[in-house]
Amino acid sequence: MVAERLASDNPYRKDMLGSFLAHGLTREEAEGETLTQVIAGSDTTATAIRTTLLYIVTSPRCYDSLVSEIRDAAAKGTISAPIKDSEAKTLPYLQAVIREGLRVLPPVAGLMSKVVPKGGDELCGFQVPEGTDVGVSMLGLQHSQEIYGEDAAMFRPERWLEAQGDRLKTMTTTWELTFKYGKWQCLGKSVALIELNKIFVEVRMVLLDCIRLSFSQPPFHHSTTCTHIYTSSTSFSLVRPLFSLTSSEEKKLALTNR
Ligand code: HEM
Protein backbone atom coordinates (compact mmCIF):
# COMPACT_ATOMS: atom_id res chain seq x y z
CA MET A 1 0.00 0.00 0.00
CA VAL A 2 2.76 2.43 0.99
CA ALA A 3 4.93 1.45 -1.99
CA GLU A 4 1.96 1.97 -4.33
CA ARG A 5 1.25 5.36 -2.83
CA LEU A 6 4.86 6.49 -3.07
CA ALA A 7 4.91 5.47 -6.72
CA SER A 8 1.61 7.26 -7.45
CA ASP A 9 1.12 10.73 -8.96
CA ASN A 10 -0.15 12.15 -5.69
CA PRO A 11 1.48 10.51 -2.63
CA TYR A 12 0.34 13.35 -0.37
CA ARG A 13 -3.37 13.19 -1.12
CA LYS A 14 -5.74 14.02 1.73
CA ASP A 15 -5.92 10.90 3.86
CA MET A 16 -4.03 9.43 6.83
CA LEU A 17 -1.25 7.93 4.72
CA GLY A 18 -0.89 11.14 2.71
CA SER A 19 -0.59 13.04 5.97
CA PHE A 20 2.07 10.67 7.37
CA LEU A 21 4.15 11.06 4.21
CA ALA A 22 3.63 14.82 4.12
CA HIS A 23 4.93 14.99 7.68
CA GLY A 24 8.15 13.31 6.61
CA LEU A 25 7.72 9.67 7.64
CA THR A 26 10.06 7.31 5.81
CA ARG A 27 8.64 4.40 3.84
CA GLU A 28 9.45 2.01 6.70
CA GLU A 29 7.88 4.29 9.30
CA ALA A 30 4.79 4.80 7.16
CA GLU A 31 4.43 1.00 6.77
CA GLY A 32 4.57 0.53 10.54
CA GLU A 33 2.14 3.38 11.14
CA THR A 34 -0.32 2.06 8.53
CA LEU A 35 -0.38 -1.34 10.20
CA THR A 36 -1.00 0.32 13.57
CA GLN A 37 -3.94 2.26 12.15
CA VAL A 38 -5.54 -0.81 10.63
CA ILE A 39 -5.02 -3.20 13.54
CA ALA A 40 -5.34 -0.70 16.41
CA GLY A 41 -8.49 0.86 15.02
CA SER A 42 -10.40 -2.11 13.65
CA ASP A 43 -9.54 -5.55 15.03
CA THR A 44 -9.70 -4.27 18.60
CA THR A 45 -13.23 -2.90 18.36
CA ALA A 46 -14.28 -5.84 16.17
CA THR A 47 -13.10 -8.24 18.90
CA ALA A 48 -15.01 -6.29 21.55
CA ILE A 49 -18.19 -6.37 19.44
CA ARG A 50 -17.86 -10.06 18.58
CA THR A 51 -17.15 -11.13 22.14
CA THR A 52 -19.87 -9.02 23.71
CA LEU A 53 -22.48 -10.02 21.15
CA LEU A 54 -21.62 -13.68 21.64
CA TYR A 55 -22.10 -13.35 25.40
CA ILE A 56 -25.33 -11.39 24.98
CA VAL A 57 -26.96 -13.95 22.72
CA THR A 58 -25.85 -16.87 24.85
CA SER A 59 -26.86 -15.37 28.21
CA PRO A 60 -30.68 -15.26 28.25
CA ARG A 61 -30.82 -13.13 31.42
CA CYS A 62 -28.44 -10.59 29.96
CA TYR A 63 -30.21 -10.65 26.61
CA ASP A 64 -33.62 -10.06 28.23
CA SER A 65 -32.36 -7.24 30.47
CA LEU A 66 -30.63 -5.47 27.61
CA VAL A 67 -33.50 -5.80 25.18
CA SER A 68 -36.05 -4.57 27.72
CA GLU A 69 -33.86 -1.59 28.65
CA ILE A 70 -33.55 -0.64 24.96
CA ARG A 71 -37.24 -1.23 24.24
CA ASP A 72 -38.33 0.81 27.29
CA ALA A 73 -36.08 3.69 26.25
CA ALA A 74 -37.38 3.55 22.67
CA ALA A 75 -40.99 3.48 23.92
CA LYS A 76 -40.36 6.48 26.18
CA GLY A 77 -38.66 8.30 23.31
CA THR A 78 -35.43 8.82 25.25
CA ILE A 79 -33.29 7.31 22.49
CA SER A 80 -33.12 8.25 18.83
CA ALA A 81 -32.70 6.02 15.82
CA PRO A 82 -29.79 5.68 15.40
CA ILE A 83 -28.99 6.08 19.07
CA LYS A 84 -26.71 8.97 20.03
CA ASP A 85 -23.59 8.41 22.10
CA SER A 86 -24.96 10.70 24.83
CA GLU A 87 -28.23 8.71 24.94
CA ALA A 88 -26.44 5.37 25.18
CA LYS A 89 -24.59 6.65 28.24
CA THR A 90 -27.93 6.97 30.05
CA LEU A 91 -28.66 3.23 29.69
CA PRO A 92 -27.07 1.62 32.77
CA TYR A 93 -27.43 -2.00 31.69
CA LEU A 94 -25.98 -1.28 28.25
CA GLN A 95 -22.99 0.43 29.89
CA ALA A 96 -22.53 -2.57 32.19
CA VAL A 97 -22.65 -4.94 29.20
CA ILE A 98 -20.02 -2.92 27.32
CA ARG A 99 -17.70 -2.87 30.32
CA GLU A 100 -18.17 -6.54 31.00
CA GLY A 101 -17.46 -7.52 27.37
CA LEU A 102 -14.17 -5.61 27.37
CA ARG A 103 -13.29 -7.03 30.78
CA VAL A 104 -13.94 -10.69 30.04
CA LEU A 105 -11.86 -10.63 26.86
CA PRO A 106 -9.71 -7.49 26.68
CA PRO A 107 -8.98 -7.05 22.96
CA VAL A 108 -5.37 -5.97 23.56
CA ALA A 109 -4.09 -8.84 25.63
CA GLY A 110 -0.36 -8.93 24.90
CA LEU A 111 2.13 -7.76 27.52
CA MET A 112 2.79 -4.57 25.49
CA SER A 113 5.91 -4.08 27.63
CA LYS A 114 7.46 -0.73 28.29
CA VAL A 115 11.15 -0.22 29.05
CA VAL A 116 12.17 1.24 32.42
CA PRO A 117 13.97 4.55 31.73
CA LYS A 118 17.50 5.57 32.60
CA GLY A 119 18.14 5.57 36.34
CA GLY A 120 15.61 2.82 37.02
CA ASP A 121 12.28 3.22 38.74
CA GLU A 122 10.27 2.09 41.72
CA LEU A 123 7.19 -0.01 41.01
CA CYS A 124 4.86 -1.08 43.81
CA GLY A 125 7.74 -0.79 46.28
CA PHE A 126 10.19 -2.74 44.08
CA GLN A 127 13.32 -1.16 42.60
CA VAL A 128 13.39 -1.97 38.90
CA PRO A 129 16.68 -1.41 37.03
CA GLU A 130 16.78 0.68 33.86
CA GLY A 131 16.26 -1.21 30.62
CA THR A 132 13.89 -3.77 32.20
CA ASP A 133 10.82 -4.69 30.15
CA VAL A 134 7.70 -4.27 32.26
CA GLY A 135 4.37 -5.57 30.97
CA VAL A 136 1.02 -6.61 32.35
CA SER A 137 -1.16 -9.62 31.66
CA MET A 138 -4.39 -7.78 30.89
CA LEU A 139 -6.41 -10.97 30.89
CA GLY A 140 -5.05 -11.91 34.33
CA LEU A 141 -5.71 -8.43 35.69
CA GLN A 142 -9.24 -8.24 34.32
CA HIS A 143 -10.03 -11.67 35.77
CA SER A 144 -8.73 -10.79 39.23
CA GLN A 145 -11.05 -12.26 41.87
CA GLU A 146 -9.72 -9.78 44.39
CA ILE A 147 -11.01 -6.90 42.29
CA TYR A 148 -14.09 -8.30 40.57
CA GLY A 149 -15.21 -11.06 42.95
CA GLU A 150 -15.12 -14.84 42.94
CA ASP A 151 -17.01 -15.11 39.67
CA ALA A 152 -14.52 -12.82 37.88
CA ALA A 153 -14.15 -15.29 35.00
CA MET A 154 -17.89 -15.09 34.24
CA PHE A 155 -19.63 -12.62 31.95
CA ARG A 156 -22.02 -11.02 34.44
CA PRO A 157 -22.81 -7.35 33.68
CA GLU A 158 -24.84 -7.08 36.89
CA ARG A 159 -21.57 -6.83 38.89
CA TRP A 160 -21.24 -3.23 37.61
CA LEU A 161 -24.70 -2.33 38.90
CA GLU A 162 -24.28 -4.05 42.27
CA ALA A 163 -20.84 -2.64 43.20
CA GLN A 164 -20.69 0.65 45.09
CA GLY A 165 -18.23 3.06 46.70
CA ASP A 166 -14.56 2.10 46.81
CA ARG A 167 -15.21 -1.31 45.29
CA LEU A 168 -16.82 0.21 42.20
CA LYS A 169 -14.02 2.76 41.99
CA THR A 170 -11.36 0.04 42.04
CA MET A 171 -13.26 -2.01 39.46
CA THR A 172 -13.65 1.02 37.19
CA THR A 173 -10.04 2.18 37.36
CA THR A 174 -8.86 -1.39 36.74
CA TRP A 175 -11.25 -1.78 33.80
CA GLU A 176 -10.03 1.52 32.29
CA LEU A 177 -6.62 -0.12 31.93
CA THR A 178 -7.99 -2.21 29.03
CA PHE A 179 -7.19 1.00 27.08
CA LYS A 180 -3.94 1.52 29.06
CA TYR A 181 -3.12 4.72 30.90
CA GLY A 182 -1.24 8.01 30.72
CA LYS A 183 1.01 8.55 27.73
CA TRP A 184 0.33 4.99 26.60
CA GLN A 185 -3.41 5.33 26.63
CA CYS A 186 -5.26 4.29 23.47
CA LEU A 187 -5.68 7.27 21.16
CA GLY A 188 -8.92 5.82 19.80
CA LYS A 189 -10.60 5.14 23.16
CA SER A 190 -13.39 7.67 22.62
CA VAL A 191 -14.01 6.45 19.07
CA ALA A 192 -14.13 2.83 20.26
CA LEU A 193 -16.60 3.68 23.02
CA ILE A 194 -18.84 5.61 20.63
CA GLU A 195 -18.91 2.55 18.34
CA LEU A 196 -19.72 0.22 21.24
CA ASN A 197 -22.38 2.59 22.57
CA LYS A 198 -24.22 2.34 19.27
CA ILE A 199 -23.72 -1.16 17.92
CA PHE A 200 -25.61 -3.26 20.47
CA VAL A 201 -28.65 -1.02 20.16
CA GLU A 202 -28.52 -0.78 16.39
CA VAL A 203 -28.13 -4.50 15.72
CA ARG A 204 -31.65 -5.31 14.59
CA MET A 205 -33.74 -6.92 17.30
CA VAL A 206 -35.26 -9.36 14.86
CA LEU A 207 -31.79 -10.65 14.08
CA LEU A 208 -30.99 -11.04 17.76
CA ASP A 209 -34.29 -12.86 18.26
CA CYS A 210 -33.36 -15.34 15.56
CA ILE A 211 -29.89 -15.86 16.93
CA ARG A 212 -31.22 -16.41 20.41
CA LEU A 213 -33.81 -18.94 19.33
CA SER A 214 -31.16 -20.94 17.54
CA PHE A 215 -28.87 -21.25 20.55
CA SER A 216 -29.79 -24.25 22.61
CA GLN A 217 -26.24 -24.75 23.80
CA PRO A 218 -23.99 -22.83 26.20
CA PRO A 219 -21.37 -20.44 24.76
CA PHE A 220 -19.09 -22.10 22.24
CA HIS A 221 -15.49 -21.29 21.51
CA HIS A 222 -14.99 -18.83 18.74
CA SER A 223 -11.88 -19.02 16.70
CA THR A 224 -9.47 -16.25 17.50
CA THR A 225 -5.73 -15.76 17.52
CA CYS A 226 -3.93 -13.55 19.99
CA THR A 227 -0.49 -12.25 19.24
CA HIS A 228 -0.82 -8.96 21.05
CA ILE A 229 -4.23 -8.06 19.72
CA TYR A 230 -6.90 -10.65 19.02
CA THR A 231 -7.49 -11.19 15.32
CA SER A 232 -10.02 -13.39 13.67
CA SER A 233 -11.04 -14.31 10.18
CA THR A 234 -14.23 -16.02 11.30
CA SER A 235 -16.16 -13.21 12.98
CA PHE A 236 -19.92 -13.73 12.73
CA SER A 237 -19.66 -16.56 10.20
CA LEU A 238 -19.65 -18.91 13.17
CA VAL A 239 -23.04 -17.63 14.18
CA ARG A 240 -24.67 -17.49 10.80
CA PRO A 241 -24.98 -21.22 10.01
CA LEU A 242 -26.71 -21.82 13.33
CA PHE A 243 -29.96 -20.14 12.43
CA SER A 244 -32.14 -19.43 9.48
CA LEU A 245 -34.80 -16.83 8.96
CA THR A 246 -38.37 -17.59 8.00
CA SER A 247 -39.56 -15.69 4.93
CA SER A 248 -41.62 -13.28 7.06
CA GLU A 249 -38.60 -12.60 9.27
CA GLU A 250 -36.49 -12.00 6.18
CA LYS A 251 -39.04 -9.47 4.95
CA LYS A 252 -39.10 -7.78 8.36
CA LEU A 253 -35.30 -7.65 8.44
CA ALA A 254 -35.16 -6.19 4.93
CA LEU A 255 -37.64 -3.52 5.99
CA THR A 256 -35.87 -2.62 9.23
CA ASN A 257 -32.51 -2.50 7.46
CA ARG A 258 -33.65 0.03 4.88
C1 HEM B 1 -12.16 -1.69 22.16
C2 HEM B 1 -11.30 -1.14 21.35
C3 HEM B 1 -9.88 -0.78 21.68
C4 HEM B 1 -9.05 -1.21 22.69
C5 HEM B 1 -9.37 -2.19 23.81
C6 HEM B 1 -7.77 -0.55 22.51
C7 HEM B 1 -6.69 -0.71 23.35
C8 HEM B 1 -5.47 -0.08 23.17
C9 HEM B 1 -4.32 -0.24 24.04
C10 HEM B 1 -4.28 -1.12 25.29
C11 HEM B 1 -3.33 0.53 23.56
C12 HEM B 1 -1.94 0.74 24.18
C13 HEM B 1 -0.94 -0.23 23.61
C14 HEM B 1 0.39 -0.05 24.32
O1 HEM B 1 0.53 -0.52 25.43
O2 HEM B 1 1.28 0.53 23.74
C15 HEM B 1 -3.82 1.18 22.35
C16 HEM B 1 -3.09 2.04 21.56
C17 HEM B 1 -3.58 2.66 20.45
N1 HEM B 1 -4.87 2.61 19.98
FE1 HEM B 1 -6.38 1.52 20.74
N2 HEM B 1 -7.84 0.27 21.40
C18 HEM B 1 -9.11 0.17 20.88
C19 HEM B 1 -9.61 0.84 19.76
C20 HEM B 1 -8.92 1.77 19.03
C21 HEM B 1 -9.47 2.55 17.94
C22 HEM B 1 -10.93 2.46 17.45
C23 HEM B 1 -8.47 3.31 17.45
C24 HEM B 1 -8.47 4.31 16.33
C25 HEM B 1 -9.55 4.96 15.93
C26 HEM B 1 -7.29 3.03 18.25
C27 HEM B 1 -6.05 3.60 18.06
C28 HEM B 1 -4.94 3.38 18.84
C29 HEM B 1 -3.63 3.95 18.56
C30 HEM B 1 -3.26 4.88 17.39
C31 HEM B 1 -2.78 3.51 19.58
C32 HEM B 1 -1.30 3.83 19.76
C33 HEM B 1 -1.18 5.00 20.70
C34 HEM B 1 0.26 5.42 20.89
O3 HEM B 1 0.92 4.88 21.79
O4 HEM B 1 0.73 6.26 20.15
N3 HEM B 1 -7.60 2.10 19.19
N4 HEM B 1 -5.14 0.80 22.16
Residues whose N, C-alpha, C, O or C-beta is under 5 A from the ligand:
A	BS01	HEM	A40 G41 T44 T45 A48 P107 V108 M112 L177 T178 F179 K180 K183 W184 Q185 C186 L187 G188 K189 V191 A192
